[in-house]
Amino acid sequence: MQHSTGYIVGFAVAVCLVCALFVAGAAVSLKDRQEANILLARQKQVLAVANLMEEGQKMDAADVVALFEKDIRPKVVTLATGQIDTSVDAATFDQQKEMADPATSKIAPENRAKVKRIPDQGLVYDVVENGKLSAIIIPVEGKGLWSTLYGYLALAPDSNTIVGLTFYQHGETPGLGGEVDNPRWKAKWPGRKAYDDRWKPVIGVKKGVAGPPESDPYEVDGLSGATFTSRGVTELLRFWLGDEGFGPYLANYRAHAGI
């Protein structure tokens, strides 16, 4: 039986509509699960950079959430003043959404990290173990060679000594810039210093091999064959540690702590 052109076109349109509805329905139904998985992945990264779990360690989702809620204290801070804003629910605060919204962010001044917008408020994590502060974690991001790198930097209670650095999302070249994920490279960060004696952010990735933290506190080994990614890591860290990022908050923290 031969069908008319109109029948064939109509049938094709009907199939497309059914498929589109199916895909849209699946996307909507899976949205909550996807967002929960993203949140869980970030909680794991925060716990890992705080040395509360090993990176890649297998742990049930419920255990991750329990550990996060036990030892991690998120808080929202106003970046320009460095003041904590207790009126905002830190548990649901999304810094990336705030940054994307012109109503809650501003255009960044020209900067080497190539950050385009700065949120009015940012999310800081205090790591509290047995009632005592053990680390301060700030989110960091900036351009590498091919992508924007998103990660976390953990500082000791002196707000200067680095506890760890990790990136949870990027699109750098595997084996080159992608080595920001290499545990051996990340193991070189603890013990380095973020600031000099005037509280200017000076930590950076050098071209070549750095010495140990005791003799070369402000530099980390460069990533072989990944000059632009290495430079990007340097600039993004200095940006978010500086006046346009979490510098004012850390300065307030030091003033209250008597550092």
N, C-alpha and C positions, 0 to 999 in steps of 0.2 A: 504494500500500500504506500503510495507516494503522498507525502504531506506538502501542503503549500508553504511558501516562504514565510508567510505571516505566522503560521502555526509553529514553524521551527524557531523563529525569532521569539515568539511569545513563550514557548517552552524554555528556551535558553534564559530568558529574563526571569521566568518563574524559578528556575533552578538557582540562578544567581541570588535572587532575593531570599530564598530558603537558606542558602549557604551563608549569606551575610547575616541573617537573623541568628543562625546557629553560632557563628563566630562571635557576634556581639554578645549573645547571651552567655557564652562560655567565658568571655573576657570579664563581663560584669560579675558572674558567679565566682570567678577565681580571684577577683581583685583583692578581697580581704585577705585571702591566703597568701597572695603574692606580697602584699604589704607586710604581713606578719613575718614572712620569710626574710624580707629585706631588713626588718627591724631586728630579727634574731641574728642575722649575719653581722650586723653592726655591733650588736651587744657582744658577740664573740670577739670581734676585733678590739673593742674597748677592754674586755677582760684580758685578752692576749697582750696588748701593749702595756697593761698594768701588771703583767706577770702573775695574774690570778688563774690563768689556764695556759697550757701550751698551745701554740698556733697549730691548727690541724687536729687538735685533740678531739676524740669522739666523745660527745656528751649529749645526753638527751635534752631536748628543747626545754623541758620543765626544769631540769637542773641548771641550765644556762640562765634562765630567767630568775630562778631562785638565788643563784650566786650573784647575779647582777643587782637584784634588789637588795641583797644583804650588804654588799660592799661598795656599791656605786651610788653616789649622790649627785644626780644631774641638777643643774641650776641655770637659769637664764640670766644673762648679764647684758646691760646696755653698753655697746662697744665704745661709744664716744666718751662716756663718763667712767666706765668700769664698775658701775654700781650693779648690785644684784637686784633683779626685779622679781619679788616674791608673788606679785599679782598674776604672773603667767605660769601656767602648768607646764613644768619642765618635762613631764612624762609624755606629753603629746606635742611638744614644741618641735617644729621641723625647720631647721635653719635653711635648708635648700629652698623650701617654699617661700620663706621670708625673703631670701635673697632674690628670688625670681619676681617677686611682687614689687612694682615701683612704689606702692604705698608703704612698704615696710623695709625699703632699702634705698641706697643712693648709688649714683654712678661713682665708681672708684677713680681717684686721681690716677694719672699715668703711673704705672709701676712695672717693675721687671718681672714680677710673678704673673703678669698679664691677667690679673683678676679684674673682671669687668664691673661687677657690682658688689657692694658691701651691705650686708644686712644691718638693720638698726640694732638688732639684738643677736647674740650668739649663745651657743650651748657649751657649758663647761661641766666637766665631770670631776668631782672629788672622789678619790679612792680612800675609803675609810675602813681600816682593818682593826678589829678589836677596839673600836672607839677612837682610833688615832689616825690622822691624815697620813697617808703613805705616798700619794701622788696626785698631781693635777693634770687632767687630760684636756687638750684643746683640739678641735677639728682644724685641719689645714687643707688647702687646695691651691692649685695653680697649674700652669701649662708646662708640659714636658715637651717632647718633640712632636708627637702625633695626637696627644690627648690632654685632657685635664686629669690630673692626679688628685684623688680624694683620699685623705687619711687622717690619722690621729698622732699627736705628739704627746708623750707623757713626760712630765717634769717631776722631780723630787720636791718635797715640801720647801726646799730653799728657792723654788721657782726658777732654778738655773741649771741644775744638773739633770741631764737627760736620762730618763728611765727606759724609754723605748720609742720607736717610730714604726708605724705600719701604714700601708695603703690598702684600702678595701676596694678601690675601683680605679682603673686606668686602661688605656689602650696602647701602651708602649710596646716596642718590638720585643718579642720573646727572645731571650738570650742576650739582649743588649739592654735597652732601657727597662725592659721587663724584669731585669734583675733586682729592681726595687723590692720584689717579692722574695728574693733569695734569703733564707734564714741566716746564712753566713754573713751577708752584707748587713742585715738588720742587727746582727749581734755586735757589730762594731760601734753602734750608737750609744749604748749605756755608758755613763760616766763622762761623756763629753759635756761641754758647757755651752748653753744657748747664748749667754750674754757675756760681754767683757766687764771690766770693773766699773764702768760707767753705765751699765745696764743698756748698752746698745746691742741689738741682736747681731751676732757675728758668726754663728755656727754656719758651716758650709761644707760642701763636697768638693774636694780638691781634685786636680788632675794628677793622678798618680797615687802613691801609697802614703797614707798618713801614719804618724807614729802612734803610740799608745795614748790613751786619754791623759795619763799623768804628765807627759811631755808635749803633747800636741792636742790640747783640749778642745780647740775650736774647729777642727777639720776631721773629715771622714774620707776614707778611700773613695776615689772616683770609680764610676762604673765603666769598665773597659768598653770602648767603642760606642759610648753613649754620652757624648759631651753635652748635648742639649738637654737630655733628661737629668743629668747630674746638675747642670746649671739651674734647671727648673726646680729641683728639690731645694737647692740653696735659696733661691729667691722666694719660693712659697713659704719656707720656714721663717725667713727674715720678715716677710710681709706680715704674717699672722702673729708673730711675736712683737711686732712694732706698733706704732701709734694708731694705725688704721685698723689693726686687728685686736688682739687680746692684751696688748701692752698696757693700756690703762687699767684693765682689771688686775693684771699681775702686779702692777705698781701699787694699787690699793691693797691687794693682799699682803704685799711685803710691808707696807706701812702699818697695817693692823697687827701683823705678826712680829713686828719689830726687827725686820731683816734689813 
